[in-house]
Amino acid sequence: MSLRINDTAPDFSADSTAGKISFHEWIGDSYAILFSHPKDFTPVCTTEFGAVAQLAPEFEKRNTKVMGVSVDSVEEHQKWKRDIENFAGAPANFPIIDDTSLNVSKLYDMLPADAYLPDGRTPADSATVRTVFIIGPDRKIRLTMSYPMSVGRNFTEILRALDAVQATDGVPIATPANWVPGQDVIVALSLNDAQAKEKFGNIDIKLPYLRYTAAPAK
Protein backbone atom coordinates (compact mmCIF):
# COMPACT_ATOMS: atom_id res chain seq x y z
CA MET A 1 0.00 0.00 0.00
CA SER A 2 1.25 3.48 -0.83
CA LEU A 3 2.51 5.75 1.93
CA ARG A 4 0.17 8.57 2.82
CA ILE A 5 0.37 11.94 4.56
CA ASN A 6 0.68 11.42 8.35
CA ASP A 7 1.94 7.84 8.00
CA THR A 8 5.08 7.14 10.00
CA ALA A 9 8.03 7.22 7.59
CA PRO A 10 9.45 3.68 7.42
CA ASP A 11 12.71 3.27 9.31
CA PHE A 12 15.71 1.64 7.65
CA SER A 13 19.45 1.16 8.02
CA ALA A 14 21.73 1.65 5.04
CA ASP A 15 25.30 2.36 4.04
CA SER A 16 25.85 5.89 2.80
CA THR A 17 28.54 8.37 1.85
CA ALA A 18 28.44 9.43 5.52
CA GLY A 19 28.75 5.87 6.87
CA LYS A 20 26.11 3.52 8.20
CA ILE A 21 22.85 5.36 8.90
CA SER A 22 19.74 4.42 10.87
CA PHE A 23 17.12 6.72 9.39
CA HIS A 24 14.95 7.54 12.42
CA GLU A 25 17.99 8.03 14.62
CA TRP A 26 19.59 10.24 11.95
CA ILE A 27 16.52 12.53 11.84
CA GLY A 28 16.90 13.38 15.53
CA ASP A 29 14.82 16.46 16.39
CA SER A 30 15.03 17.89 12.86
CA TYR A 31 12.81 17.88 9.83
CA ALA A 32 14.10 15.65 7.05
CA ILE A 33 13.90 15.56 3.27
CA LEU A 34 14.41 12.20 1.60
CA PHE A 35 14.81 12.49 -2.18
CA SER A 36 15.68 9.82 -4.69
CA HIS A 37 16.87 9.46 -8.26
CA PRO A 38 17.33 6.67 -10.82
CA LYS A 39 21.10 6.44 -11.17
CA ASP A 40 24.45 8.15 -10.62
CA PHE A 41 26.25 9.95 -13.48
CA THR A 42 23.01 11.00 -15.17
CA PRO A 43 22.48 14.57 -16.37
CA VAL A 44 19.22 15.68 -14.72
CA CYS A 45 20.14 14.14 -11.37
CA THR A 46 23.52 15.87 -11.39
CA THR A 47 21.78 19.23 -11.72
CA GLU A 48 19.36 18.28 -8.93
CA PHE A 49 21.99 17.14 -6.47
CA GLY A 50 23.97 20.25 -7.35
CA ALA A 51 20.93 22.39 -6.46
CA VAL A 52 20.69 20.66 -3.07
CA ALA A 53 24.39 21.27 -2.42
CA GLN A 54 23.92 24.99 -3.18
CA LEU A 55 20.88 25.19 -0.87
CA ALA A 56 22.63 23.59 2.14
CA PRO A 57 22.60 26.87 4.17
CA GLU A 58 18.87 27.27 3.53
CA PHE A 59 18.08 23.78 4.79
CA GLU A 60 20.28 24.34 7.84
CA LYS A 61 18.40 27.57 8.68
CA ARG A 62 15.20 25.52 8.66
CA ASN A 63 16.55 22.77 10.95
CA THR A 64 16.20 20.31 8.09
CA LYS A 65 18.46 17.41 7.15
CA VAL A 66 18.62 16.17 3.57
CA MET A 67 19.36 12.64 2.41
CA GLY A 68 19.69 11.38 -1.17
CA VAL A 69 18.72 7.86 -2.25
CA SER A 70 20.31 6.14 -5.21
CA VAL A 71 20.13 2.65 -6.65
CA ASP A 72 23.94 2.67 -7.00
CA SER A 73 26.69 1.85 -4.51
CA VAL A 74 28.49 4.12 -2.04
CA GLU A 75 31.66 3.69 -4.09
CA GLU A 76 29.88 5.06 -7.18
CA HIS A 77 28.32 7.87 -5.13
CA GLN A 78 31.74 9.02 -3.91
CA LYS A 79 32.99 9.24 -7.49
CA TRP A 80 29.82 11.00 -8.66
CA LYS A 81 30.03 13.55 -5.82
CA ARG A 82 33.11 15.04 -7.49
CA ASP A 83 31.06 15.78 -10.62
CA ILE A 84 28.22 17.24 -8.51
CA GLU A 85 30.59 19.52 -6.63
CA ASN A 86 32.42 20.64 -9.78
CA PHE A 87 29.11 21.44 -11.46
CA ALA A 88 27.50 23.17 -8.46
CA GLY A 89 30.55 24.92 -7.05
CA ALA A 90 29.46 23.76 -3.60
CA PRO A 91 30.26 20.71 -1.44
CA ALA A 92 27.71 17.88 -1.51
CA ASN A 93 27.91 17.16 2.21
CA PHE A 94 24.52 15.49 2.60
CA PRO A 95 24.49 11.67 2.81
CA ILE A 96 23.62 9.62 -0.27
CA ILE A 97 22.58 6.10 0.62
CA ASP A 98 23.34 2.87 -1.20
CA ASP A 99 20.05 1.34 -2.37
CA THR A 100 21.41 -1.26 -4.77
CA SER A 101 19.12 -3.73 -2.95
CA LEU A 102 16.09 -1.49 -3.70
CA ASN A 103 15.09 -1.92 -0.05
CA VAL A 104 14.36 1.79 0.48
CA SER A 105 12.82 2.22 -2.96
CA LYS A 106 10.35 -0.55 -2.14
CA LEU A 107 9.75 0.59 1.47
CA TYR A 108 8.78 4.03 0.17
CA ASP A 109 6.87 2.72 -2.88
CA MET A 110 9.04 4.71 -5.29
CA LEU A 111 9.04 2.26 -8.19
CA PRO A 112 6.70 2.56 -11.19
CA ALA A 113 3.91 0.04 -11.70
CA ASP A 114 5.73 -1.45 -14.71
CA ALA A 115 9.21 -1.47 -13.16
CA TYR A 116 11.60 -3.91 -14.77
CA LEU A 117 14.66 -4.51 -12.62
CA PRO A 118 17.20 -6.83 -14.27
CA ASP A 119 20.84 -7.05 -13.32
CA GLY A 120 22.63 -4.17 -15.00
CA ARG A 121 19.45 -2.10 -14.91
CA THR A 122 19.48 1.32 -16.56
CA PRO A 123 17.86 4.56 -15.31
CA ALA A 124 14.84 3.76 -17.48
CA ASP A 125 14.28 0.51 -15.59
CA SER A 126 13.70 2.42 -12.34
CA ALA A 127 12.39 5.56 -13.99
CA THR A 128 10.20 6.93 -11.25
CA VAL A 129 12.63 6.46 -8.41
CA ARG A 130 12.47 10.28 -8.33
CA THR A 131 10.41 11.06 -5.27
CA VAL A 132 10.57 13.66 -2.48
CA PHE A 133 9.36 13.13 1.09
CA ILE A 134 9.24 15.88 3.72
CA ILE A 135 9.21 14.26 7.15
CA GLY A 136 8.63 15.91 10.53
CA PRO A 137 10.64 15.48 13.74
CA ASP A 138 7.91 13.07 14.87
CA ARG A 139 8.83 10.84 11.86
CA LYS A 140 5.45 11.51 10.20
CA ILE A 141 5.29 12.12 6.46
CA ARG A 142 4.18 15.70 5.87
CA LEU A 143 4.38 15.94 2.07
CA THR A 144 5.31 13.86 -0.98
CA MET A 145 6.14 14.71 -4.59
CA SER A 146 6.94 12.36 -7.49
CA TYR A 147 8.45 13.22 -10.86
CA PRO A 148 9.07 11.39 -14.14
CA MET A 149 12.62 11.07 -15.45
CA SER A 150 12.21 13.88 -17.96
CA VAL A 151 11.23 16.56 -15.40
CA GLY A 152 13.90 18.03 -13.15
CA ARG A 153 12.68 18.90 -9.68
CA ASN A 154 12.22 22.53 -8.67
CA PHE A 155 14.07 22.81 -5.37
CA THR A 156 12.88 26.37 -4.90
CA GLU A 157 9.37 24.89 -4.74
CA ILE A 158 10.54 22.13 -2.40
CA LEU A 159 12.01 24.78 -0.11
CA ARG A 160 8.76 26.80 -0.34
CA ALA A 161 6.75 23.67 0.51
CA LEU A 162 9.02 23.03 3.49
CA ASP A 163 8.41 26.59 4.68
CA ALA A 164 4.65 26.04 4.39
CA VAL A 165 4.80 22.73 6.24
CA GLN A 166 6.77 24.30 9.07
CA ALA A 167 4.56 27.41 9.21
CA THR A 168 1.38 25.35 9.58
CA ASP A 169 2.73 22.57 11.78
CA GLY A 170 0.63 22.50 14.95
CA VAL A 171 -1.03 25.87 14.19
CA PRO A 172 -4.67 26.27 13.01
CA ILE A 173 -3.71 27.91 9.72
CA ALA A 174 -3.17 26.91 6.09
CA THR A 175 -1.28 28.56 3.25
CA PRO A 176 -3.04 29.82 0.11
CA ALA A 177 -2.01 29.13 -3.46
CA ASN A 178 1.48 30.39 -4.33
CA TRP A 179 2.18 31.42 -0.72
CA VAL A 180 5.71 32.39 0.25
CA PRO A 181 7.04 33.35 3.70
CA GLY A 182 6.01 36.84 4.75
CA GLN A 183 2.60 36.66 3.11
CA ASP A 184 -0.71 36.27 4.96
CA VAL A 185 -2.07 32.82 5.76
CA ILE A 186 -5.58 31.33 5.91
CA VAL A 187 -7.36 30.78 9.24
CA ALA A 188 -8.44 27.17 9.72
CA LEU A 189 -12.18 26.41 9.63
CA SER A 190 -11.83 24.83 13.08
CA LEU A 191 -11.93 28.39 14.50
CA ASN A 192 -14.97 30.64 14.31
CA ASP A 193 -14.50 34.37 13.72
CA ALA A 194 -14.41 35.24 17.43
CA GLN A 195 -11.88 32.49 18.18
CA ALA A 196 -9.76 33.54 15.20
CA LYS A 197 -9.69 37.19 16.36
CA GLU A 198 -8.82 36.12 19.89
CA LYS A 199 -5.95 33.95 18.66
CA PHE A 200 -4.55 35.99 15.77
CA GLY A 201 -5.87 39.55 16.21
CA ASN A 202 -6.99 41.11 12.95
CA ILE A 203 -8.54 38.85 10.34
CA ASP A 204 -9.48 39.73 6.78
CA ILE A 205 -12.75 38.00 5.85
CA LYS A 206 -12.83 37.48 2.07
CA LEU A 207 -15.64 34.92 2.21
CA PRO A 208 -17.36 33.31 5.21
CA TYR A 209 -15.02 30.33 4.82
CA LEU A 210 -11.92 32.22 3.55
CA ARG A 211 -10.27 34.38 6.20
CA TYR A 212 -6.74 35.73 6.03
CA THR A 213 -4.45 36.78 8.86
CA ALA A 214 -0.79 37.65 9.27
CA ALA A 215 1.40 34.59 9.63
CA PRO A 216 2.10 34.03 13.35
CA ALA A 217 5.72 34.19 14.45
CA LYS A 218 7.31 30.81 15.11
N, C-alpha and C positions, 0 to 999 in steps of 0.2 A: 504494500500500500504506500502511496506517495506521502512524503512528509508534508505537514500542514503548519500554518501559522499557529504558534503557541505549543506545538509539540516540543518535547525535549530533544535537543540536537543529539543524535547518537554519539556516544563516546567511542574512541578508538585509540590504539597505540600504533605508531608508525615511525619508521626511520625518516629523517629529514636532513636538509642541509644544515640544520642547527642541532643535529643529534636526535636521539630517541625522544619522541614526544608522546605524552598522554594528553589527549585533546582537552578534556574537562579540567584537568589540573593546569594545563597551559593557559587556559582562559583566565583563571584566577578571578579577580574582581573587576575585570575589564569587559567591554564589549568585544566581539570578535567578528571578523569577516573571513569566511572560507570561500575561496574562489578557485575554480578549476579550469583546465584547458586540455585539449586533445593530445598534445605532444610537444616536446622540446624542439628547439631549432625550427620553429615554424613562424612565418612572418607576422601574422596578426597577433599571435600570443606574445611575441617579443615586444611589440608596441604596447600591449596591455601590461605586461609585467614591468616594462619601463615606466609606464604611467604610475603604477603603484609605488615604484621606487622613488619617483619624484614627489609623490604625495605623502611620503613617510612623516614629515613634520605635522601635516594636517591630521593624520590618523592619531598621532601621539597626543595632539591637543585635545582630541576627543576621547581619550582613554580607550583607544581601540587597537587591538592587535589584529594583524593580517597574516593569513596563512594561504599559500598556494598549494594546489593539488595537481599532480601530473601523473600520467600513466607510465612515465619513464623512471629510471633509477636515480638515486642520489648522485652517483658518479656522473651521469649525464647532466643532471641539474647543475652541478658545480661547474662543468664546462660551459653550459649555456649561460650561467650567470655572468660570465665575462662579456658575452655578446650583449646581454641586457644592460649591463652597466656602461659599456662603451656607447651603446645607442642612446641611453637615457641621460648619461652624464651624472648619474647618481648611484650610490651603492644599493644593491638589492639585498638588504639585511633581513628581510622577513623570511621565515622558514618555508621551504618548498618540500612537500612530503613525497615519498616514493610510494606510488600506488600501482606498481607493476602487477600486483595481485588483483587489482580492481576492487579490493575490499571496501575502500571508502566510496568509490564511485557507485557501488551497489548499495551500501548502507544509506547513502543520500539520494538514491534513485536518480542518478545523473545520466544514465545511459538511454539512448533512444529506443523506441519500441522495436525497431528492426536492427538492433546492434548485431554486428558480426565481428567476433573477436578471435581471429585465428592467431597462431604464433606469427610474429613479425607483422602485427597489425599496423595499419597506417592511420593518420589522423582521421581519414574518412570513416574508418571502422568504428571509431568512438566519437562520432561527430558532435554530439550534443553534450559531451563532457565539458560544458562551458556554462557553469552555473554559479550564481552568487548567493550566499546565505549571510544575512546579518543576524547575529546571535547575541542575546543579552547576557549580563553577568549571572543570571539565574539559569543559564544554559537553555533558555527557551528560544525557539526560532521566531524572529520578529518580522523577517521579510525574505523573500526569495525572488530571484530573477534568472531566467534561462535564455540563452542566445544560440542561434545556429552558427555554424563555422564561418559563414561569410560576413557576419556582423560583429565588428569590434565593439567591445563594451565601452560605455561612456562613464568614466570614473568620476567625472564631475557630477553626474546624476547619482552615482552610488554614494558619493560623499553627501550630496543633498538629501538623499533618502535616509542616510545615517543620521543627519542632523534632525530630520523630521521624527524619526523613531525616538531619538533621545529627548527631543522637546516634548513629545506626547507621552512618554513612558511614565505611568503612574499619575498622570494629570488629566482631568476631565476636559481635554481639548483635542482637536484634530487639526490637520493642516489642509488648506484649500489647494486647488489645482495650481501647479507651478510655484508653490510657496518656496521661499528661501529665508534663511535666518534674518531677523530684523523686521519681517512683515507680520501683520496681524494674523491671528489664528482663529479657528472656529470653536465656539463653546459647545461642549457635548450636550446632547439632548437629555442626558440624565439629570441636568440641572434646569430648573425653571428660571424665569427671568429674575426673580427676587434672589434666588440662590446664586445665580451667575453674578449679579451685581455685588452681592455680599462677598463673594470669593475673589472676583477679578476687578471690581470697581466699574468703570465705564464699559458699557457694551453697545455695539452698533447693530441694531436690529434691521437686517435687510429684508427678511421674511420671517414669519413666526418660527420657522424651524432653522433659519440661517442667521446666526448671530456672531459677529466678530468681536474680538477683544485683543488688546496688546498681549503679545507672548509673555507669559510670566517668566521672571528670572529664575534660572536654575541654581 
